Structures are given as structure tokens and as C-alpha cells.
Amino acid sequence: MLGDEEADTATAQARLREALTGVGVKGDLAAIADGLLTASPATWSKTAEAVSICEHPSSARNPASPCALKPADLQTLSRVLQP
């Protein structure tokens, strides 16, 4: 399961490997997952309305990003992905 919850590095890598497998990625999944996690580190925060916001500049879940989701969509996504 993927969602908005804290995870240590090993857990994050395992979940990402599972997700990559689910979409048909082949190869050294551990290396691919590690590369993705280290190449695009992100920090998260919550708004007063409990909406999870990613601080990465290209994240759709960063309201300041050019590809940001609409506020209502951010709220819905946070609600759906809450642990």
C-alpha cells in the first residue's frame, strides 16, 4: 500500500519496488528504487486543513508548482491517502 505516512528508507524502498513491479518495470528494482528516492528527495508538511503538501518544486502536490493540483483535488487526494 502507498499512502501519506512516514516510512523509513527500507520500507520506502520496498514499497517503491512493489509499485514498480506492479506497473511492469523490469531490471534491478532495488537500484531503480534507490535511485528514485535519492534523486528526488522531498519533504512534506500539512496545512491547517490537514492537506499533505510536498515541498519538491515539480510535485503536483506542491501548490507553488507549475503542475500543481487544484486545491480541492489536493484535499481529496490527502483524504484518500491518509494512513
VENQUI-V475281 format. One record per residue. N is the residue number from 1. RES is the residue in three letters. SS is DSSP state (A for helix, B for strand, O for the rest). PHI is phi in radians with two decimals (* if undefined). D_CENTER is the distance of its C-alpha to the mean C-alpha in whole Angstrom. Layout:
# VENQUI-V475281
N,RES,SS,PHI,D_CENTER / N,RES,SS,PHI,D_CENTER
This chain:
# VENQUI-V475281
1,MET,O,*,12 / 2,LEU,O,-1.88,8 / 3,GLY,O,-3.13,8 / 4,ASP,B,-1.56,7 / 5,GLU,O,-2.51,10 / 6,GLU,O,-1.14,11 / 7,ALA,O,-2.56,11 / 8,ASP,O,-1.24,14 / 9,THR,A,-1.01,13 / 10,ALA,A,-1.09,15 / 11,THR,A,-1.17,13 / 12,ALA,A,-1.08,10 / 13,GLN,A,-1.11,12 / 14,ALA,A,-1.10,14 / 15,ARG,A,-1.14,11 / 16,LEU,A,-1.19,10 / 17,ARG,A,-1.03,14 / 18,GLU,A,-1.09,14 / 19,ALA,A,-1.14,12 / 20,LEU,A,-1.09,13 / 21,THR,A,-1.06,17 / 22,GLY,A,-1.08,16 / 23,VAL,O,-1.81,16 / 24,GLY,O,1.55,19 / 25,VAL,O,-1.22,18 / 26,LYS,O,-2.02,21 / 27,GLY,O,1.98,22 / 28,ASP,O,-1.38,21 / 29,LEU,A,-1.08,17 / 30,ALA,A,-1.10,17 / 31,ALA,A,-1.17,18 / 32,ILE,A,-1.12,15 / 33,ALA,A,-1.08,13 / 34,ASP,A,-1.08,14 / 35,GLY,A,-1.09,14 / 36,LEU,A,-1.13,11 / 37,LEU,A,-1.22,10 / 38,THR,A,-1.53,13 / 39,ALA,A,-1.33,13 / 40,SER,O,-2.29,10 / 41,PRO,O,-1.13,10 / 42,ALA,O,-2.43,8 / 43,THR,O,-1.98,10 / 44,TRP,B,-2.14,9 / 45,SER,B,-2.49,12 / 46,LYS,B,-2.14,14 / 47,THR,O,-1.41,17 / 48,ALA,O,-1.07,20 / 49,GLU,O,-1.59,19 / 50,ALA,O,1.18,16 / 51,VAL,O,-1.55,13 / 52,SER,B,-1.34,10 / 53,ILE,B,-2.10,10 / 54,CYS,B,-1.63,8 / 55,GLU,O,-1.46,11 / 56,HIS,O,-1.12,10 / 57,PRO,O,-1.09,13 / 58,SER,O,-1.80,12 / 59,SER,O,-1.37,9 / 60,ALA,O,-1.19,10 / 61,ARG,O,-1.72,9 / 62,ASN,O,-1.90,11 / 63,PRO,O,-1.01,15 / 64,ALA,O,-1.53,16 / 65,SER,O,-1.31,15 / 66,PRO,O,-1.08,17 / 67,CYS,O,-1.87,15 / 68,ALA,O,-1.08,14 / 69,LEU,O,-1.20,14 / 70,LYS,O,-1.15,17 / 71,PRO,A,-0.89,17 / 72,ALA,A,-1.13,18 / 73,ASP,A,-1.22,15 / 74,LEU,A,-1.07,13 / 75,GLN,A,-1.11,15 / 76,THR,A,-1.10,15 / 77,LEU,A,-1.08,11 / 78,SER,A,-1.08,11 / 79,ARG,A,-1.16,14 / 80,VAL,A,-1.21,13 / 81,LEU,A,-1.62,10 / 82,GLN,B,-1.10,12 / 83,PRO,O,-1.17,13
